[in-house]
Amino acid sequence: MASIIVARKHNNGNFTIGIYLVDLFALGTKDTYFQFNIQLRELDEIIEKMGNGQMIKAGYALVHNIIYGANAFAEDNGFRVYKDFSVTQFILEEDTEDIELIEIEFGNSGKPFLIQ
C-alpha cells in the first residue's frame, strides 16, 4: 500500500492536493480525495497526520507511475479503480509519454494478490 499526496501550488501560495491510497498488489487506487486552496500549514498538518513522520518526498514521475501503473494492473485483472479517481485524476498530469516510464512490479510475482 502506498499513501501518496500530490500537491499543486497556486499563484497565491496555497495548494490543491490529491490524496491517493494505492494498492500495488491488486486493486490500484482504493481511496482518493482532494482539498482545494489550502494553506501550507494545513498541508504540513495533513502530511504529519497521514505519515506519522514516516512519509518521504518522491519525484513526481515515481508517484505518477505508481498510481497509473497500479490502476492499469488492477483493470487488466478485472478490478475497478475507486470511483472518485475520476475526479482526482485531474490533479495529476495526463498519462502520456512525456512522463518518464519507471518499471514497477505490481502484484505478487506479477499476479494479483488480494487479502481480505
DSSP file (Angstrom, degrees, kcal/mol; ACC not computed):
  #  RESIDUE AA STRUCTURE BP1 BP2  ACC     N-H-->O    O-->H-N    N-H-->O    O-->H-N    TCO  KAPPA ALPHA  PHI   PSI    X-CA   Y-CA   Z-CA
    1    1 A M              0   0    0      0, 0.0     2,-0.4     0, 0.0    22,-0.2   0.000 360.0 360.0 360.0 139.6    0.0    0.0    0.0
    2    2 A A  E     -A   22   0A   0     20,-2.6    20,-3.0     2,-0.0     2,-0.6  -0.993 360.0-155.9-125.6 129.7    1.2    3.5   -0.8
    3    3 A S  E     -A   21   0A   0     -2,-0.4     2,-0.4    18,-0.2    18,-0.2  -0.930  25.7-175.0-101.5 118.1   -0.2    6.7    0.7
    4    4 A I  E     -A   20   0A   0     16,-2.9    16,-2.8    -2,-0.6     2,-0.5  -0.935  18.9-167.9-124.2 135.5    0.5    9.4   -1.8
    5    5 A I  E     -A   19   0A   0     -2,-0.4     2,-0.5    14,-0.2    14,-0.2  -0.990   4.5-168.8-118.5 125.7    0.0   13.2   -1.6
    6    6 A V  E     -A   18   0A   0     12,-2.7    12,-2.5    -2,-0.5     2,-0.4  -0.973  10.8-165.6-111.9 123.5    0.3   15.2   -4.8
    7    7 A A  E     -A   17   0A   0     -2,-0.5     2,-0.5    10,-0.2    10,-0.2  -0.923   9.2-165.7-115.3 133.0    0.4   19.0   -4.1
    8    8 A R  E     -A   16   0A   0      8,-2.9     8,-2.3    -2,-0.4     2,-0.4  -0.974  18.6-138.0-116.1 124.8    0.0   21.7   -6.8
    9    9 A K  E     -A   15   0A   0     -2,-0.5     6,-0.2     6,-0.2     2,-0.1  -0.681  13.4-145.9 -89.2 133.3    0.9   25.2   -5.7
   10   10 A H    >   -     0   0    0      4,-3.6     3,-1.8    -2,-0.4    -1,-0.0  -0.447  29.5-106.1 -87.2 164.9   -1.3   28.2   -6.8
   11   11 A N  T 3  S+     0   0    0      1,-0.3    -1,-0.1    -2,-0.1    -2,-0.0   0.777 120.5  60.3 -60.5 -27.1   -0.1   31.7   -7.6
   12   12 A N  T 3  S-     0   0    0      2,-0.1    -1,-0.3     1,-0.1     3,-0.1   0.446 121.4-106.5 -82.6   1.4   -1.4   32.8   -4.3
   13   13 A G  S <  S+     0   0    0     -3,-1.8    27,-0.2     1,-0.3    -2,-0.1   0.289  84.8 115.8  92.7 -10.5    0.9   30.4   -2.4
   14   14 A N        -     0   0    0     25,-0.1    -4,-3.6    -5,-0.1    -1,-0.3  -0.290  55.6-129.3 -84.5 176.1   -1.9   28.0   -1.4
   15   15 A F  E     -AB   9  38A   0     23,-2.9    23,-3.1    -6,-0.2     2,-0.5  -0.926  11.9-151.3-130.7 149.3   -2.2   24.4   -2.6
   16   16 A T  E     -A    8   0A   0     -8,-2.3    -8,-2.9    -2,-0.3     2,-0.4  -0.982  31.1-166.3-108.6 132.9   -4.6   22.0   -4.2
   17   17 A I  E     -AB   7  35A   0     18,-2.7    18,-1.9    -2,-0.5     2,-0.4  -0.927  18.6-157.6-125.1 146.4   -3.8   18.4   -3.1
   18   18 A G  E     -AB   6  34A   0    -12,-2.5   -12,-2.7    -2,-0.4     2,-0.5  -0.978  12.2-159.2-115.2 134.4   -4.8   15.0   -4.2
   19   19 A I  E     -AB   5  33A   0     14,-3.0    14,-1.7    -2,-0.4     2,-0.4  -0.964  10.5-173.7-117.8 130.4   -4.5   12.1   -1.8
   20   20 A Y  E     -AB   4  32A   0    -16,-2.8   -16,-2.9    -2,-0.5     2,-0.7  -0.985  19.2-160.5-130.7 127.4   -4.3    8.6   -3.1
   21   21 A L  E     -AB   3  31A   0     10,-2.9     9,-3.0    -2,-0.4    10,-1.2  -0.945  27.3-169.0-103.4 113.0   -4.3    5.2   -1.2
   22   22 A V  E     -AB   2  29A   0    -20,-3.0   -20,-2.6    -2,-0.7     2,-0.7  -0.908  20.6-154.5-118.0 126.2   -2.9    2.8   -3.7
   23   23 A D  E   > - B   0  28A   0      5,-3.1     5,-1.8    -2,-0.5     3,-0.3  -0.869   8.5-173.4 -94.9 110.1   -2.8   -1.0   -3.5
   24   24 A L  T   5S+     0   0    0     -2,-0.7    83,-2.7     1,-0.2    -1,-0.1   0.570  78.1  60.6 -81.4  -9.1    0.1   -2.2   -5.6
   25   25 A F  T   5S-     0   0    0     81,-0.2    88,-1.8     3,-0.1    83,-0.3   0.761 128.8 -35.4 -90.2 -27.0   -0.8   -5.8   -5.2
   26   26 A A  T   5S+     0   0    0     -3,-0.3    53,-0.2    86,-0.2    51,-0.2   0.440 120.4  52.9-157.6 -51.8   -4.3   -5.9   -6.8
   27   27 A L  T   5 -     0   0    0      1,-0.3    55,-0.3    47,-0.1     2,-0.1   0.532  69.6-153.7 -93.2  -8.3   -6.8   -3.1   -6.5
   28   28 A G  E   <S+B   23   0A   0     -5,-1.8    -5,-3.1    53,-0.1     2,-0.5  -0.483  73.3  16.6  68.7-142.0   -5.0    0.1   -7.7
   29   29 A T  E     +B   22   0A   0     -7,-0.2    53,-2.3    38,-0.2    -7,-0.2  -0.519  65.6 174.7 -69.0 115.1   -6.4    3.3   -6.2
   30   30 A K  E     +     0   0A   0     -9,-3.0     2,-0.3    -2,-0.5    -1,-0.2   0.741  67.6   3.1 -92.1 -28.4   -8.5    2.1   -3.2
   31   31 A D  E     +B   21   0A   0    -10,-1.2   -10,-2.9    51,-0.1    -1,-0.3  -0.983  66.0 168.1-156.6 148.9   -9.4    5.6   -1.9
   32   32 A T  E     +B   20   0A   0     -2,-0.3     2,-0.3   -12,-0.2   -12,-0.2  -0.972   2.3 160.9-162.2 148.4   -8.8    9.1   -3.0
   33   33 A Y  E     -B   19   0A   0    -14,-1.7   -14,-3.0    -2,-0.3     2,-0.3  -0.956  19.4-140.2-157.8 174.6   -9.9   12.7   -2.3
   34   34 A F  E     -B   18   0A   0     -2,-0.3     2,-0.4   -16,-0.2   -16,-0.2  -0.931   3.1-153.1-139.1 162.2   -8.8   16.2   -2.7
   35   35 A Q  E     -B   17   0A   0    -18,-1.9   -18,-2.7    -2,-0.3     2,-0.4  -0.995  19.6-144.2-134.7 140.1   -8.6   19.6   -1.0
   36   36 A F  E     -     0   0A   0     -2,-0.4   -20,-0.2   -20,-0.2   -21,-0.0  -0.870  66.5  -5.3-112.2 134.9   -8.6   22.9   -2.8
   37   37 A N  E    S+     0   0A   0     -2,-0.4     2,-0.2     1,-0.2   -21,-0.2   0.888  79.6 163.3  60.1  48.5   -6.8   26.1   -2.0
   38   38 A I  E     -B   15   0A   0    -23,-3.1   -23,-2.9    -3,-0.3    -1,-0.2  -0.647  37.3-110.7 -96.5 156.9   -5.3   25.1    1.4
   39   39 A Q     >  -     0   0    0     -2,-0.2     4,-2.0   -25,-0.2     3,-0.5  -0.404  29.3-107.4 -81.8 161.1   -2.5   27.0    3.2
   40   40 A L  H  > S+     0   0    0      1,-0.2     4,-2.8     2,-0.2     5,-0.2   0.871 119.2  56.0 -56.6 -40.8    1.0   25.5    3.6
   41   41 A R  H  > S+     0   0    0      1,-0.2     4,-1.9     2,-0.2    -1,-0.2   0.876 107.3  49.9 -62.8 -35.9    0.4   24.9    7.4
   42   42 A E  H  > S+     0   0    0     -3,-0.5     4,-2.2     2,-0.2    -1,-0.2   0.905 110.6  49.6 -67.1 -41.1   -2.7   22.8    6.6
   43   43 A L  H  X S+     0   0    0     -4,-2.0     4,-2.5     1,-0.2    -2,-0.2   0.926 110.0  50.9 -61.8 -45.2   -0.7   20.8    4.0
   44   44 A D  H  X S+     0   0    0     -4,-2.8     4,-2.2     1,-0.2    -1,-0.2   0.882 109.5  51.1 -60.4 -38.8    2.0   20.2    6.6
   45   45 A E  H  X S+     0   0    0     -4,-1.9     4,-2.6     2,-0.2    -1,-0.2   0.903 109.9  49.4 -65.2 -41.4   -0.6   19.1    9.2
   46   46 A I  H  X S+     0   0    0     -4,-2.2     4,-2.9     2,-0.2     5,-0.3   0.928 111.0  49.4 -63.6 -45.2   -2.1   16.6    6.6
   47   47 A I  H  X S+     0   0    0     -4,-2.5     4,-2.5     1,-0.2     6,-0.3   0.916 112.6  48.1 -60.2 -43.6    1.4   15.2    5.8
   48   48 A E  H  X S+     0   0    0     -4,-2.2     4,-1.9    -5,-0.2     5,-0.4   0.925 114.5  45.3 -63.9 -45.6    2.2   14.8    9.5
   49   49 A K  H  < S+     0   0    0     -4,-2.6    -2,-0.2     2,-0.2    -1,-0.2   0.923 117.5  43.4 -65.1 -44.9   -1.2   13.1   10.3
   50   50 A M  H  < S+     0   0    0     -4,-2.9    -2,-0.2    -5,-0.2    -1,-0.2   0.914 125.0  32.0 -67.8 -42.9   -1.0   10.8    7.3
   51   51 A G  H >< S-     0   0    0     -4,-2.5     3,-2.7    -5,-0.3    -1,-0.2   0.618  84.7-144.3 -95.5 -12.7    2.6    9.8    7.6
   52   52 A N  T 3< S-     0   0    0     -4,-1.9    -3,-0.1     1,-0.3    -4,-0.1   0.889  81.1 -51.1  48.1  39.9    3.1    9.9   11.3
   53   53 A G  T 3  S+     0   0    0     -5,-0.4    -1,-0.3    -6,-0.3    -5,-0.1   0.502 129.3  98.2  79.3   4.0    6.6   11.2   10.5
   54   54 A Q    <   +     0   0    0     -3,-2.7    -2,-0.1    -6,-0.2     2,-0.1   0.457  48.9 110.6-105.4  -2.4    7.2    8.3    8.0
   55   55 A M        -     0   0    0     -8,-0.2     2,-0.3    -7,-0.1   -51,-0.1  -0.439  49.9-157.7 -75.2 148.2    6.4    9.9    4.7
   56   56 A I        -     0   0    0     -2,-0.1     2,-0.3     0, 0.0    -2,-0.1  -0.921  20.7-110.7-122.7 151.4    9.2   10.6    2.2
   57   57 A K        -     0   0    0     -2,-0.3     2,-0.3     0, 0.0     0, 0.0  -0.606  39.2-177.9 -77.7 139.8    9.4   13.0   -0.6
   58   58 A A        -     0   0    0     -2,-0.3     2,-0.0     2,-0.0     0, 0.0  -0.967  30.9 -98.0-136.0 152.8    9.4   11.4   -4.0
   59   59 A G     >  -     0   0    0     -2,-0.3     4,-1.7     1,-0.1     3,-0.4  -0.318  34.1-116.1 -66.9 153.3    9.7   12.8   -7.5
   60   60 A Y  H  > S+     0   0    0      1,-0.2     4,-2.7     2,-0.2     5,-0.2   0.891 112.1  59.9 -59.9 -40.4    6.5   13.3   -9.5
   61   61 A A  H  > S+     0   0    0      1,-0.2     4,-2.3     2,-0.2    -1,-0.2   0.887 105.0  50.4 -57.3 -39.5    7.4   10.7  -12.1
   62   62 A L  H  > S+     0   0    0     -3,-0.4     4,-2.3     2,-0.2    -1,-0.2   0.954 113.1  42.8 -64.9 -50.3    7.6    8.0   -9.5
   63   63 A V  H  X S+     0   0    0     -4,-1.7     4,-2.6     1,-0.2     5,-0.2   0.875 112.9  54.3 -67.1 -34.4    4.2    8.7   -7.9
   64   64 A H  H  X S+     0   0    0     -4,-2.7     4,-2.6    -5,-0.2     5,-0.4   0.939 110.5  46.3 -59.9 -47.5    2.7    9.1  -11.3
   65   65 A N  H  X S+     0   0    0     -4,-2.3     4,-1.9    -5,-0.2     5,-0.3   0.866 112.1  51.3 -64.8 -37.4    4.0    5.7  -12.3
   66   66 A I  H  X S+     0   0    0     -4,-2.3     4,-2.3     3,-0.2     5,-0.2   0.958 115.3  40.9 -63.7 -50.0    2.8    4.1   -9.1
   67   67 A I  H  X S+     0   0    0     -4,-2.6     4,-2.1     2,-0.2   -38,-0.2   0.973 123.0  36.5 -65.5 -56.2   -0.7    5.5   -9.4
   68   68 A Y  H  X S+     0   0    0     -4,-2.6     4,-2.3    -5,-0.2    -1,-0.2   0.870 118.5  51.1 -69.0 -35.5   -1.3    4.9  -13.1
   69   69 A G  H  X S+     0   0    0     -4,-1.9     4,-2.5    -5,-0.4    -1,-0.2   0.922 111.3  47.0 -66.4 -44.2    0.6    1.6  -13.2
   70   70 A A  H  X S+     0   0    0     -4,-2.3     4,-2.4    -5,-0.3    -2,-0.2   0.885 112.8  50.4 -64.6 -38.6   -1.3    0.2  -10.2
   71   71 A N  H  X S+     0   0    0     -4,-2.1     4,-2.6    -5,-0.2    -2,-0.2   0.910 111.2  47.7 -66.6 -41.5   -4.6    1.3  -11.8
   72   72 A A  H  X S+     0   0    0     -4,-2.3     4,-2.6     2,-0.2    -2,-0.2   0.915 112.0  50.4 -64.5 -42.3   -3.7   -0.3  -15.1
   73   73 A F  H  X S+     0   0    0     -4,-2.5     4,-1.0     2,-0.2    -2,-0.2   0.922 111.7  48.4 -60.1 -44.7   -2.7   -3.5  -13.4
   74   74 A A  H ><>S+     0   0    0     -4,-2.4     5,-2.7     1,-0.2     3,-0.8   0.947 113.7  45.4 -61.3 -49.9   -6.0   -3.6  -11.4
   75   75 A E  H ><5S+     0   0    0     -4,-2.6     3,-1.6     1,-0.3    -1,-0.2   0.882 108.3  56.7 -64.0 -38.3   -8.1   -3.0  -14.5
   76   76 A D  H 3<5S+     0   0    0     -4,-2.6    -1,-0.3     1,-0.3    -2,-0.2   0.751 109.7  48.1 -62.5 -22.9   -6.1   -5.6  -16.5
   77   77 A N  T <<5S-     0   0    0     -4,-1.0    -1,-0.3    -3,-0.8    -2,-0.2   0.126 126.5 -95.8-108.1  19.4   -7.0   -8.1  -13.8
   78   78 A G  T < 5S+     0   0    0     -3,-1.6     2,-0.3     1,-0.3    -3,-0.2   0.568  81.1 129.2  85.9   9.7  -10.7   -7.3  -13.7
   79   79 A F      < -     0   0    0     -5,-2.7     2,-0.5   -53,-0.2    -1,-0.3  -0.728  53.0-130.5 -97.7 148.9  -10.8   -4.9  -10.7
   80   80 A R        -     0   0    0     -2,-0.3     2,-0.1   -52,-0.0     3,-0.1  -0.836  21.3-124.6 -97.9 133.3  -12.5   -1.5  -10.8
   81   81 A V        -     0   0    0     -2,-0.5   -51,-0.1     1,-0.1   -53,-0.1  -0.475  48.0 -78.2 -72.0 146.1  -10.5    1.5   -9.7
   82   82 A Y    >   -     0   0    0    -53,-2.3     3,-2.0   -55,-0.3     4,-0.3  -0.162  42.9-124.8 -48.9 132.8  -12.1    3.5   -6.9
   83   83 A K  T >  S+     0   0    0      1,-0.3     3,-1.7     2,-0.2     4,-0.2   0.785 104.1  63.4 -56.9 -35.5  -14.9    5.7   -8.4
   84   84 A D  T >> S+     0   0    0      1,-0.3     4,-2.1     2,-0.2     3,-1.6   0.601  81.2  81.5 -71.4  -9.0  -13.6    9.1   -7.1
   85   85 A F  H <> S+     0   0    0     -3,-2.0     4,-1.9     1,-0.3    -1,-0.3   0.787  77.3  71.9 -63.5 -24.2  -10.4    8.7   -9.1
   86   86 A S  H <4 S+     0   0    0     -3,-1.7    -1,-0.3    -4,-0.3    -2,-0.2   0.731 108.4  34.1 -62.8 -20.0  -12.4   10.0  -12.0
   87   87 A V  H X4 S+     0   0    0     -3,-1.6     3,-1.6    -4,-0.2    -2,-0.2   0.847 118.3  47.5 -96.3 -51.8  -12.2   13.4  -10.2
   88   88 A T  H >X S+     0   0    0     -4,-2.1     3,-1.6     1,-0.3     4,-0.6   0.642  92.1  79.6 -73.1 -12.0   -8.8   13.3   -8.5
   89   89 A Q  G >< S+     0   0    0     -4,-1.9     3,-0.7     1,-0.3    -1,-0.3   0.782  82.7  67.4 -61.4 -23.6   -7.1   12.2  -11.7
   90   90 A F  G <4 S+     0   0    0     -3,-1.6    -1,-0.3     1,-0.2    -2,-0.2   0.611  89.5  62.1 -76.0 -10.6   -7.3   15.8  -12.8
   91   91 A I  G <4 S+     0   0    0     -3,-1.6    -1,-0.2    -4,-0.2    -2,-0.2   0.764 100.2  69.0 -77.9 -26.8   -4.8   16.8  -10.1
   92   92 A L  S << S-     0   0    0     -3,-0.7     2,-0.2    -4,-0.6     3,-0.1  -0.415  96.3-102.1 -83.9 163.2   -2.3   14.5  -11.9
   93   93 A E        -     0   0    0      1,-0.1    -1,-0.1    -2,-0.1    -2,-0.1  -0.501  52.3 -85.0 -76.3 157.0   -0.7   15.2  -15.2
   94   94 A E        -     0   0    0     -2,-0.2     2,-1.7     1,-0.1    -1,-0.1  -0.300  43.6-109.1 -60.2 148.7   -2.1   13.2  -18.1
   95   95 A D        +     0   0    0     -3,-0.1     2,-0.2     3,-0.1    -1,-0.1  -0.606  68.9 138.7 -83.4  83.8   -0.6    9.7  -18.5
   96   96 A T  S >  S-     0   0    0     -2,-1.7     3,-1.4     4,-0.0    -3,-0.0  -0.629  72.3 -94.6-120.1 177.5    1.4   10.4  -21.7
   97   97 A E  T 3  S+     0   0    0      1,-0.3     4,-0.1    -2,-0.2    -2,-0.1   0.556 112.3  79.9 -71.4  -7.5    4.8    9.6  -23.0
   98   98 A D  T 3  S+     0   0    0     -4,-0.1     2,-0.5     2,-0.1    -1,-0.3   0.736  79.7  78.5 -70.8 -21.5    6.0   12.9  -21.6
   99   99 A I  S <  S-     0   0    0     -3,-1.4    -4,-0.0    -5,-0.1     0, 0.0  -0.776  97.2-109.3 -90.0 127.8    6.2   11.3  -18.2
  100  100 A E        -     0   0    0     -2,-0.5     2,-0.5     1,-0.1   -35,-0.1  -0.291  31.6-125.3 -54.2 131.9    9.3    9.2  -17.7
  101  101 A L        -     0   0    0     -4,-0.1     2,-0.5   -36,-0.0    -1,-0.1  -0.727  26.9-170.2 -84.3 125.0    8.4    5.5  -17.5
  102  102 A I        -     0   0    0     -2,-0.5     2,-0.4   -41,-0.2    -2,-0.0  -0.974  23.3-125.0-116.9 125.7    9.6    3.8  -14.4
  103  103 A E        +     0   0    0     -2,-0.5     2,-0.4     2,-0.0   -38,-0.0  -0.566  36.1 173.3 -73.2 122.5    9.4    0.0  -14.2
  104  104 A I        -     0   0    0     -2,-0.4     2,-0.5   -39,-0.1    -2,-0.0  -0.997  29.6-128.2-130.8 134.5    7.5   -1.0  -11.1
  105  105 A E        -     0   0    0     -2,-0.4     2,-0.3     2,-0.0     4,-0.0  -0.729  26.7-166.7 -85.4 127.4    6.4   -4.6  -10.2
  106  106 A F     >  +     0   0    0     -2,-0.5     4,-0.5   -37,-0.1   -81,-0.2  -0.817  50.9  11.0-110.5 153.7    2.7   -4.8   -9.4
  107  107 A G  T  4 S-     0   0    0    -83,-2.7     2,-0.6    -2,-0.3   -81,-0.1  -0.298 107.0 -54.1  77.4-167.3    1.1   -7.8   -7.8
  108  108 A N  B >4 S-C  111   0B   0      3,-3.4     3,-1.2   -83,-0.3    -1,-0.1  -0.943 123.2 -18.7-111.8 108.1    3.0  -10.7   -6.2
  109  109 A S  T 34 S-     0   0    0     -2,-0.6    -1,-0.2     1,-0.2    -2,-0.1   0.860 131.0 -53.1  56.8  37.3    5.4  -12.0   -8.9
  110  110 A G  T 3< S+     0   0    0     -4,-0.5    -1,-0.2     1,-0.2    -3,-0.1   0.444 119.3 106.5  82.9   0.9    3.2  -10.3  -11.4
  111  111 A K  B <  S-C  108   0B   0     -3,-1.2    -3,-3.4     1,-0.0    -1,-0.2  -0.878  80.7 -95.9-113.0 145.5   -0.1  -11.9  -10.3
  112  112 A P        -     0   0    0      0, 0.0     2,-0.4     0, 0.0   -86,-0.2  -0.296  37.1-166.7 -57.3 140.1   -2.9  -10.1   -8.3
  113  113 A F        +     0   0    0    -88,-1.8     2,-0.5     2,-0.0    -6,-0.1  -0.919   9.7 177.3-134.5 104.8   -2.6  -10.8   -4.6
  114  114 A L        -     0   0    0     -2,-0.4     2,-0.5   -88,-0.1   -88,-0.0  -0.941  10.9-172.3-118.3 125.7   -5.6   -9.8   -2.6
  115  115 A I              0   0    0     -2,-0.5    -2,-0.0     1,-0.1     0, 0.0  -0.970 360.0 360.0-114.3 125.0   -6.0  -10.4    1.2
  116  116 A Q              0   0    0     -2,-0.5    -1,-0.1     0, 0.0    -2,-0.0   0.431 360.0 360.0-100.7 360.0   -9.5   -9.7    2.6
